[in-house]
């Protein structure tokens, strides 16, 4: 969002005594447009209008998803309607949507100036009366919809029809170009065979790991990519946190607080029985009166690679099971309120304490203790995460294949998932050289970083029961090259020391900076084209990869007690 040209939210009255008037609000990350009966709201209606609740609904910016705006019904008596359909919970708003307060209440129109490209009208799903809601899937973790899976990323119908029309205009030209390209290719191939009969031998050994003498040979990044492109997959996921005994979704509680600007909702936190701070979690049925609930969950993308012809795929634990890694809170979760027992034994806000992001930076959702998460002796989990969807897509393909988690490492950021296909898959070659490899060794990382431009294909429907065309994103892998800058060893012992411990554990520190979010779980190859690590984390200055030995261990049985 550019500071030189800020976006403005426009709320236009479509009926009533203010018909034709427009309220304008400059968009900021903390924008909260409260709508209700009384002067405490930014959009205030006559207190005598009893169709509208005192705090009917509010509109907020989702700071983790660009140009995304959400409306939340605040348990109003007569409901909030978006485009004529009642919502419960939170629903995304698109420029041009209408909002009605109650079935026969005032009608408002939501718009943006300037209108972002992403708000060209999309096919959308509005909350059903059972409380479910859906949102567009993006990379960064963000609030998931209540008790439902997040929908796959789509493009609006008008965009789809336009792209199909464009493709039809180019079809004849494309045929001619294809024929010309084929003739050129055939001519070139004939000349190569005639001028150099050994060319076929060179092509044959391009993907091999040995030369004619049997010695190990180095491959270029292009050769490694060509040999492994079909083995490296894109992963898309959405998840939520829930109670295992009832299946109810868990939410972060936000409590209303009076300020000079009006009522604002602040995130609430508690101290668990270990003395650590964590978010106050609640189900919808047990939520405090007047509270605003934000679902614990998210959605994102990652990378994986085939390790077995039967469909087993290796990736990061934080990709396959995000509820087992530290949670990324939204910016408006801080500063937060600390909730505890007062002298009367009642839950109350501790006015002397303000919770910062650093205090909960290591909080892992599935390890929440304020619900007595796990009884180790009985092997019972009270809280666990669940995939709303976990889809695998092969390079340059448009079909998604559902996957399931089959094994999760207890010691490192590694997980194994599986897809079911009749086809026998080709797996990568893995090589554990952690004890021999030296800093400075060249490596290649393959993956699907979110920063790369998206590519789409238009699909015309051949289904008589669904004639709607659609556009599907097609993943194309990115190749990043660099070197191992350092070996970070988690622990060791020897003649000179009894033991040392790294705060990070076992990692390769890389000099690869062109990778980014979405590459997590991708394979790291050595110069012979063997996978020796799994890309795990990185930023603009540093990247890290996990030794492949942890993936190999996950594929077998490891005895820890004899």
C-alpha positions as CSV (number, residue, x, y, z in Angstrom):
1,X,0.0,0.0,0.0
2,X,1.6,3.2,-1.1
3,X,1.9,6.1,1.3
4,X,1.8,8.6,-1.6
5,X,-1.6,7.4,-2.8
6,X,-3.5,5.9,0.3
7,X,-6.5,3.8,-0.2
8,X,-9.8,5.2,1.1
9,X,-12.8,3.1,2.3
10,X,-16.1,4.5,1.0
11,X,-19.3,3.6,2.8
12,X,-22.3,5.0,1.0
13,X,-25.9,5.2,2.4
14,X,-28.2,3.6,-0.1
15,X,-31.5,4.4,1.7
16,X,-32.9,6.3,4.7
17,X,-32.5,9.9,5.6
18,X,-28.8,9.9,4.7
19,X,-29.3,8.3,1.3
20,X,-26.6,9.4,-1.1
21,X,-24.1,10.5,1.5
22,X,-20.7,8.8,1.8
23,X,-18.5,8.2,4.8
24,X,-14.7,8.1,4.0
25,X,-12.0,6.4,6.0
26,X,-8.3,6.4,5.2
27,X,-6.9,2.8,5.3
28,X,-4.4,2.1,8.0
29,X,-3.3,-1.4,9.4
30,X,-5.4,-0.7,12.5
31,X,-8.5,0.6,10.8
32,X,-11.7,-0.5,12.6
33,X,-15.0,0.9,11.2
34,X,-17.5,0.1,13.9
35,X,-21.2,0.2,12.8
36,X,-24.1,0.3,15.2
37,X,-26.7,2.3,17.1
38,X,-25.3,5.3,19.1
39,X,-22.5,7.9,18.8
40,X,-19.7,5.5,20.0
41,X,-19.6,4.0,16.5
42,X,-17.7,5.4,13.5
43,X,-20.9,4.8,11.5
44,X,-23.6,5.7,14.0
45,X,-27.3,5.3,13.5
46,X,-30.2,6.8,15.4
47,X,-30.4,5.2,18.9
48,X,-34.2,4.9,18.4
49,X,-33.7,2.5,15.4
50,X,-34.1,-0.7,17.3
51,X,-33.5,-2.9,14.2
52,X,-29.8,-2.1,14.6
53,X,-27.8,-3.4,17.6
54,X,-25.6,-1.1,19.7
55,X,-22.5,-2.9,18.3
56,X,-23.9,-4.4,15.1
57,X,-20.8,-5.2,13.0
58,X,-17.3,-3.8,12.2
59,X,-15.1,-3.6,9.1
60,X,-11.3,-4.2,9.4
61,X,-8.2,-4.5,7.3
62,X,-6.5,-7.8,7.3
63,X,-2.8,-6.6,7.5
64,X,-1.4,-9.9,6.6
65,X,-3.2,-10.2,3.2
66,X,-2.8,-7.2,0.8
67,X,-5.9,-5.3,-0.1
68,X,-8.1,-7.6,2.0
69,X,-11.1,-6.2,4.0
70,X,-13.3,-8.2,6.4
71,X,-16.7,-7.6,8.0
72,X,-17.6,-9.3,11.2
73,X,-21.1,-9.6,12.7
74,X,-20.9,-8.8,16.4
75,X,-23.7,-11.2,17.5
76,X,-26.3,-8.6,16.4
77,X,-29.9,-9.4,17.2
78,X,-31.2,-9.1,13.6
79,X,-28.0,-10.2,11.7
80,X,-25.7,-8.7,9.1
81,X,-26.4,-9.4,5.4
82,X,-23.7,-9.1,2.7
83,X,-25.1,-9.1,-0.9
84,X,-28.4,-10.3,0.5
85,X,-27.1,-13.3,2.4
86,X,-26.8,-13.4,6.2
87,X,-23.3,-13.9,7.7
88,X,-22.2,-15.2,11.0
89,X,-18.6,-14.6,12.0
90,X,-16.1,-13.0,9.5
91,X,-16.5,-12.6,5.8
92,X,-14.2,-10.9,3.2
93,X,-15.6,-7.8,1.5
94,X,-15.0,-6.9,-2.2
95,X,-15.4,-3.4,-3.6
96,X,-19.1,-3.1,-4.7
97,X,-20.5,-5.3,-2.0
98,X,-23.7,-4.2,-0.2
99,X,-24.2,-4.5,3.6
100,X,-27.6,-4.5,5.2
101,X,-28.1,-4.2,8.9
102,X,-30.9,-6.6,9.7
103,X,-33.2,-8.2,7.1
104,X,-35.1,-4.9,6.6
105,X,-32.6,-2.5,8.0
106,X,-30.4,0.2,6.4
107,X,-28.5,-0.6,3.3
108,X,-24.8,0.4,2.8
109,X,-22.5,0.0,-0.1
110,X,-18.8,-0.8,0.4
111,X,-16.2,0.6,-2.0
112,X,-12.5,1.5,-2.3
113,X,-10.7,4.5,-3.9
114,X,-8.6,3.7,-5.8
115,X,-10.0,0.2,-6.4
116,X,-7.2,-2.4,-6.2
117,X,-6.9,-4.8,-9.1
118,X,-7.6,-7.7,-6.8
119,X,-11.1,-6.2,-6.2
120,X,-12.3,-6.7,-9.7
121,X,-15.4,-8.7,-8.8
122,X,-14.5,-12.2,-7.8
123,X,-16.6,-15.3,-7.5
124,X,-17.2,-15.4,-3.7
125,X,-18.7,-17.6,-1.0
126,X,-20.6,-15.9,1.8
127,X,-21.0,-17.4,5.3
128,X,-23.9,-19.9,5.5
129,X,-26.3,-19.9,8.4
130,X,-24.4,-22.7,10.1
131,X,-21.5,-20.3,10.9
132,X,-19.0,-21.4,8.3
133,X,-17.1,-18.8,6.2
134,X,-14.6,-19.0,3.4
135,X,-11.7,-16.8,2.3
136,X,-9.2,-16.6,-0.5
137,X,-6.0,-18.7,0.2
138,X,-2.7,-16.8,0.3
139,X,0.8,-17.6,1.4
140,X,1.0,-15.9,4.8
141,X,-0.8,-17.2,7.8
142,X,-4.0,-15.3,8.5
143,X,-7.3,-15.9,10.2
144,X,-9.1,-19.0,8.8
145,X,-12.8,-19.1,8.4
146,X,-14.9,-20.5,11.3
147,X,-15.3,-24.3,11.2
148,X,-14.6,-24.6,7.5
149,X,-11.8,-25.1,5.0
150,X,-10.4,-22.1,3.1
151,X,-11.3,-22.1,-0.6
152,X,-8.7,-22.5,-3.3
153,X,-7.3,-19.3,-4.9
154,X,-9.5,-18.3,-7.9
155,X,-9.8,-15.5,-10.4
156,X,-13.1,-13.6,-11.2
157,X,-15.4,-14.8,-13.9
158,X,-14.9,-11.6,-16.0
159,X,-11.1,-12.1,-16.0
160,X,-11.5,-15.8,-17.0
161,X,-13.8,-14.9,-19.9
162,X,-11.4,-12.2,-21.1
163,X,-8.4,-14.6,-21.0
164,X,-10.3,-17.3,-22.9
165,X,-11.3,-14.7,-25.5
166,X,-7.7,-13.6,-25.9
167,X,-6.6,-17.2,-26.2
168,X,-9.2,-17.8,-29.0
169,X,-7.9,-14.8,-30.9
170,X,-4.3,-16.2,-30.7
171,X,-5.2,-19.8,-31.5
172,X,-4.8,-19.6,-35.3
173,X,-1.5,-17.7,-35.0
174,X,-0.3,-20.2,-32.3
175,X,-0.9,-23.1,-34.7
176,X,1.2,-21.5,-37.4
177,X,4.0,-20.7,-34.9
178,X,4.0,-24.2,-33.6
179,X,4.3,-25.7,-37.1
180,X,7.2,-23.3,-37.9
181,X,8.9,-24.2,-34.6
182,X,8.5,-27.9,-35.4
183,X,10.1,-27.5,-38.8
184,X,13.0,-25.6,-37.3
185,X,13.5,-28.2,-34.6
186,X,13.5,-31.1,-37.1
187,X,16.0,-29.3,-39.3
188,X,18.3,-28.5,-36.4
189,X,18.1,-32.1,-35.1
190,X,19.0,-33.4,-38.5
191,X,22.0,-31.1,-38.8
192,X,23.3,-32.1,-35.4
193,X,23.1,-35.8,-36.2
194,X,24.9,-35.2,-39.5
195,X,27.6,-33.0,-38.1
196,X,28.3,-34.7,-34.8
197,X,27.2,-38.3,-34.4
198,X,28.4,-38.3,-30.8
199,X,25.8,-35.7,-29.8
200,X,23.3,-38.4,-28.7
201,X,25.9,-39.8,-26.3
202,X,26.4,-36.4,-24.7
203,X,22.6,-36.0,-24.1
204,X,22.4,-39.5,-22.6
205,X,25.1,-38.8,-19.9
206,X,23.8,-35.3,-19.1
207,X,21.6,-36.6,-16.3
208,X,24.1,-39.2,-15.1
209,X,26.3,-38.8,-12.0
210,X,29.4,-40.5,-13.4
211,X,31.6,-39.9,-16.5
212,X,32.9,-42.6,-18.8
213,X,35.5,-43.7,-16.3
214,X,33.0,-44.2,-13.6
215,X,34.1,-41.2,-11.5
216,X,31.7,-38.7,-10.0
217,X,31.0,-35.8,-12.2
218,X,29.6,-32.4,-11.6
219,X,26.2,-31.3,-13.0
220,X,25.2,-27.7,-13.9
221,X,22.2,-26.2,-12.2
222,X,20.3,-26.5,-15.5
223,X,21.0,-30.2,-15.6
224,X,19.9,-30.8,-12.0
225,X,16.7,-28.9,-12.7
226,X,16.0,-30.9,-15.8
227,X,16.6,-34.2,-14.1
228,X,14.4,-33.4,-11.0
229,X,11.7,-31.0,-12.2
230,X,9.0,-33.7,-12.2
231,X,10.1,-34.8,-8.7
232,X,9.7,-31.4,-6.9
233,X,6.1,-30.5,-6.0
234,X,4.2,-27.4,-4.9
235,X,2.2,-27.7,-1.7
236,X,-0.9,-25.6,-0.7
237,X,-2.5,-25.9,2.7
238,X,-5.0,-24.5,5.1
239,X,-5.5,-25.4,8.8
240,X,-7.3,-24.7,12.0
241,X,-6.9,-25.6,15.7
242,X,-9.6,-27.5,17.5
243,X,-10.7,-29.6,20.5
244,X,-10.1,-33.3,19.7
245,X,-13.1,-34.5,21.8
246,X,-15.8,-32.3,20.1
247,X,-14.2,-31.0,16.9
248,X,-15.0,-27.4,17.9
249,X,-12.7,-24.7,16.5
250,X,-10.6,-22.7,18.9
251,X,-10.3,-18.9,18.7
252,X,-8.2,-16.1,20.2
253,X,-10.3,-14.0,22.5
254,X,-10.4,-10.2,21.9
255,X,-12.1,-8.1,24.6
256,X,-13.8,-4.7,24.2
257,X,-12.0,-1.8,25.8
258,X,-13.2,1.8,26.1
259,X,-10.8,4.4,24.6
260,X,-11.1,8.1,23.6
261,X,-11.7,7.0,20.0
262,X,-14.5,4.6,21.1
263,X,-14.6,0.9,21.8
264,X,-11.7,-1.2,20.4
265,X,-11.0,-4.9,20.8
266,X,-7.7,-6.0,22.3
267,X,-6.2,-9.5,22.3
268,X,-6.4,-11.3,25.6
269,X,-3.6,-13.5,27.1
270,X,-3.3,-15.7,30.1
271,X,-0.4,-17.2,32.2
272,X,-0.4,-21.0,32.0
273,X,0.6,-23.4,34.8
274,X,4.2,-23.3,33.7
275,X,4.3,-19.5,34.1
276,X,4.5,-18.8,30.3
277,X,2.2,-16.4,28.5
278,X,-0.1,-17.6,25.8
279,X,-3.3,-16.4,24.1
280,X,-6.6,-16.9,25.8
281,X,-8.4,-19.6,23.7
282,X,-12.1,-20.3,23.6
283,X,-14.7,-22.0,21.5
284,X,-17.7,-20.1,20.2
285,X,-20.0,-21.8,22.7
286,X,-17.8,-20.9,25.7
287,X,-16.7,-17.4,24.6
288,X,-17.0,-14.5,27.1
289,X,-20.0,-12.2,26.6
290,X,-19.2,-9.3,24.2
291,X,-15.9,-10.8,23.0
292,X,-14.6,-10.8,19.5
293,X,-13.2,-14.2,18.4
294,X,-10.3,-14.6,15.9
295,X,-9.8,-18.2,14.6
296,X,-6.4,-19.8,15.3
297,X,-5.4,-21.1,11.9
298,X,-4.0,-20.1,8.6
299,X,-3.1,-21.0,5.1
300,X,0.0,-20.9,2.9
301,X,2.3,-22.6,0.4
302,X,5.4,-24.7,0.4
303,X,7.5,-27.2,-1.5
304,X,8.1,-30.9,-1.3
305,X,10.0,-33.7,-3.2
306,X,9.1,-37.3,-4.0
307,X,11.1,-39.8,-2.0
308,X,9.3,-43.0,-2.9
309,X,7.6,-44.3,-6.1
310,X,4.4,-45.0,-4.1
311,X,3.7,-41.3,-3.6
312,X,5.6,-40.4,-0.4
313,X,6.8,-36.8,-0.3
314,X,9.1,-35.1,2.1
315,X,8.7,-31.5,3.2
316,X,9.0,-29.3,6.3
317,X,7.0,-29.9,9.5
318,X,6.0,-26.2,9.5
319,X,4.5,-26.7,6.0
320,X,2.6,-30.0,6.5
321,X,1.6,-29.3,10.2
322,X,1.8,-25.6,10.9
323,X,0.1,-26.0,14.3
324,X,3.4,-27.7,15.5
325,X,5.5,-24.6,14.9
326,X,5.6,-21.1,16.4
327,X,2.5,-19.1,15.5
328,X,2.5,-15.8,13.6
329,X,0.1,-13.4,15.3
330,X,-1.6,-10.6,13.4
331,X,-0.2,-7.1,14.2
332,X,-3.3,-6.0,16.0
333,X,-2.7,-8.7,18.6
334,X,-0.3,-6.4,20.4
335,X,-0.2,-4.8,22.8
336,X,-2.4,-7.3,24.5
337,X,-4.3,-7.6,27.8
338,X,-3.2,-10.0,30.6
339,X,-6.2,-11.8,32.1
340,X,-6.1,-13.3,35.6
341,X,-8.1,-13.9,38.8
342,X,-8.9,-10.9,40.9
343,X,-9.4,-10.8,44.7
344,X,-13.0,-12.0,44.2
345,X,-11.9,-15.1,42.2
346,X,-13.2,-13.6,39.0
347,X,-11.4,-13.2,35.6
348,X,-10.3,-9.6,35.2
349,X,-7.8,-7.5,33.2
350,X,-4.5,-6.8,34.9
351,X,-4.2,-3.0,34.2
352,X,-0.6,-3.0,35.2
353,X,0.6,-5.4,32.5
354,X,0.8,-5.1,28.7
355,X,1.6,-8.1,26.6
356,X,4.2,-7.7,23.8
357,X,4.9,-9.9,20.8
358,X,8.2,-11.0,22.2
359,X,6.4,-12.7,25.2
360,X,4.6,-15.1,22.9
361,X,7.1,-15.4,20.0
362,X,7.7,-19.1,20.7
363,X,4.0,-20.1,21.3
364,X,3.1,-23.3,19.5
365,X,-0.7,-23.8,19.0
366,X,-0.9,-27.5,19.5
367,X,1.1,-27.1,22.7
368,X,-1.3,-24.7,24.3
369,X,-1.4,-25.4,28.1
370,X,-4.5,-23.4,29.1
371,X,-6.6,-26.3,27.8
372,X,-4.5,-28.9,29.5
373,X,-3.4,-29.9,26.1
374,X,-1.7,-33.2,26.5
375,X,-1.8,-35.9,29.2
376,X,1.5,-37.6,28.5
377,X,0.8,-40.6,30.8
378,X,-2.5,-41.4,29.0
379,X,-1.3,-40.3,25.5
380,X,-4.3,-38.1,25.2
381,X,-4.4,-34.8,23.3
382,X,-7.0,-32.2,24.2
383,X,-6.0,-29.8,21.4
384,X,-4.7,-30.6,17.9
385,X,-4.5,-29.0,14.5
386,X,-6.3,-30.3,11.5
387,X,-5.7,-29.7,7.8
388,X,-8.6,-28.0,6.0
389,X,-6.9,-28.9,2.8
390,X,-3.4,-30.2,1.9
391,X,-2.9,-30.3,-1.9
392,X,0.1,-31.3,-4.0
393,X,0.7,-30.1,-7.6
394,X,3.5,-31.2,-9.9
395,X,5.5,-28.8,-11.9
396,X,3.8,-27.3,-14.9
397,X,0.5,-29.1,-14.0
398,X,-2.9,-27.6,-13.1
399,X,-4.5,-30.6,-11.3
400,X,-4.3,-30.6,-7.5
401,X,-4.0,-33.9,-5.7
402,X,-5.1,-34.2,-2.0
403,X,-2.4,-35.4,0.4
404,X,-2.4,-36.7,3.9
405,X,0.3,-36.4,6.7
406,X,1.8,-39.8,7.4
407,X,4.7,-39.0,9.7
408,X,6.2,-36.1,11.6
409,X,9.7,-35.8,13.0
410,X,10.0,-35.3,16.8
411,X,13.3,-33.6,16.6
412,X,13.5,-31.5,13.4
413,X,11.5,-29.4,10.9
414,X,10.7,-32.5,8.7
415,X,7.4,-34.2,7.8
416,X,6.3,-36.8,5.3
417,X,3.0,-36.7,3.4
418,X,1.5,-39.0,0.8
419,X,-0.6,-38.8,-2.3
420,X,-2.5,-41.6,-4.0
421,X,-2.0,-42.0,-7.8
422,X,-2.1,-45.0,-10.1
423,X,1.1,-43.8,-11.7
424,X,4.4,-45.0,-10.4
425,X,6.4,-41.8,-9.4
426,X,10.1,-41.1,-9.9
427,X,11.9,-40.2,-6.7
428,X,15.0,-38.1,-6.0
429,X,18.3,-39.6,-5.0
430,X,19.2,-38.9,-1.4
431,X,22.7,-38.9,0.0
432,X,23.7,-38.4,3.6
433,X,27.1,-36.8,3.6
434,X,26.6,-34.6,6.7
435,X,29.8,-35.9,8.4
436,X,32.0,-35.4,5.3
437,X,30.8,-32.3,3.6
438,X,32.8,-29.1,3.8
439,X,31.9,-25.4,3.9
440,X,32.2,-23.9,0.5
441,X,30.6,-26.9,-1.3
442,X,28.3,-25.8,-4.1
443,X,24.6,-26.5,-3.7
444,X,21.4,-26.0,-5.7
445,X,17.9,-25.4,-4.1
446,X,14.7,-26.0,-6.0
447,X,11.3,-24.8,-4.9
448,X,8.3,-22.5,-5.4
449,X,8.9,-19.2,-3.7
450,X,5.9,-17.1,-3.2
451,X,7.7,-14.0,-4.6
452,X,7.9,-15.5,-8.1
453,X,5.3,-14.3,-10.6
454,X,2.3,-16.6,-10.9
455,X,1.3,-18.3,-14.1
456,X,-2.2,-19.3,-15.0
457,X,-4.0,-21.4,-17.6
458,X,-7.6,-21.1,-18.8
459,X,-9.7,-24.2,-18.7
460,X,-12.9,-24.5,-20.7
461,X,-15.4,-26.7,-18.9
462,X,-16.5,-30.0,-20.6
463,X,-18.8,-30.8,-17.7
464,X,-22.5,-30.6,-18.7
465,X,-23.4,-29.9,-15.0
466,X,-20.9,-27.1,-14.6
467,X,-20.3,-25.0,-17.6
468,X,-18.4,-22.2,-15.8
469,X,-14.8,-21.7,-17.1
470,X,-12.0,-21.2,-14.7
471,X,-8.4,-20.2,-14.5
472,X,-5.9,-22.3,-12.5
473,X,-2.5,-21.4,-11.2
474,X,0.3,-23.6,-12.6
475,X,3.4,-23.9,-10.4
476,X,6.8,-23.5,-12.1
477,X,9.9,-24.3,-10.0
478,X,12.6,-21.8,-9.3
479,X,16.3,-22.8,-9.2
480,X,18.7,-21.1,-6.7
481,X,22.4,-21.7,-6.6
482,X,25.0,-21.0,-3.9
483,X,27.3,-22.6,-1.4
484,X,27.3,-24.0,2.1
485,X,28.7,-21.2,4.2
486,X,28.8,-23.1,7.5
487,X,27.9,-26.3,9.1
488,X,25.8,-25.7,12.3
489,X,26.0,-28.8,14.4
490,X,23.4,-29.2,17.1
491,X,25.7,-31.1,19.6
492,X,29.0,-32.9,19.7
493,X,31.6,-34.3,22.0
494,X,35.3,-35.3,21.7
495,X,38.6,-35.5,23.5
496,X,38.8,-31.8,24.2
497,X,35.2,-31.2,25.3
498,X,32.5,-33.4,26.9
499,X,29.6,-31.7,25.1
500,X,28.5,-28.6,23.3
501,X,25.0,-27.6,22.2
502,X,23.8,-25.2,19.4
503,X,20.7,-23.2,20.0
504,X,19.5,-24.0,16.4
505,X,20.3,-27.7,16.2
506,X,21.7,-29.3,13.0
507,X,21.6,-27.0,10.0
508,X,23.5,-26.0,6.9
509,X,24.0,-22.3,6.7
510,X,23.8,-21.3,3.0
511,X,25.0,-18.4,0.9
512,X,21.7,-18.6,-1.1
513,X,19.7,-15.4,-0.7
514,X,17.3,-15.6,-3.7
515,X,15.1,-18.2,-2.0
516,X,12.0,-17.1,0.0
517,X,8.6,-18.0,1.5
518,X,7.1,-20.9,-0.4
519,X,10.5,-22.6,-0.9
520,X,10.2,-24.2,2.5
521,X,10.5,-28.0,2.2
522,X,12.4,-27.9,-1.1
523,X,15.3,-30.2,-1.9
524,X,18.9,-29.0,-1.7
525,X,21.2,-30.8,-4.2
526,X,24.9,-31.3,-4.2
527,X,26.9,-31.0,-7.5
528,X,26.2,-34.6,-8.4
529,X,22.4,-34.0,-8.3
530,X,21.8,-35.8,-5.0
531,X,19.5,-34.4,-2.3
532,X,21.6,-33.7,0.8
533,X,19.3,-31.3,2.6
534,X,15.8,-29.8,2.9
535,X,15.5,-26.0,2.6
536,X,13.9,-24.8,5.9
537,X,14.2,-21.0,6.5
538,X,15.7,-17.8,5.2
539,X,15.6,-14.1,4.8
540,X,17.3,-11.5,2.6
541,X,20.7,-12.2,4.1
542,X,20.8,-15.8,5.3
543,X,19.3,-19.2,4.4
544,X,19.3,-22.6,6.2
545,X,18.8,-26.2,5.2
546,X,18.3,-29.4,7.2
547,X,20.6,-32.4,6.7
548,X,18.8,-35.1,4.7
549,X,19.6,-37.6,7.4
550,X,16.5,-36.5,9.3
551,X,14.3,-37.3,6.3
552,X,15.9,-40.7,5.8
553,X,15.3,-41.4,9.5
554,X,11.6,-40.5,9.0
555,X,11.3,-43.1,6.3
556,X,12.3,-46.0,8.6
557,X,12.0,-47.2,12.2
558,X,14.5,-45.8,14.7
559,X,14.9,-47.4,18.1
560,X,15.4,-44.8,20.9
561,X,15.2,-47.3,23.8
562,X,16.8,-50.7,24.0
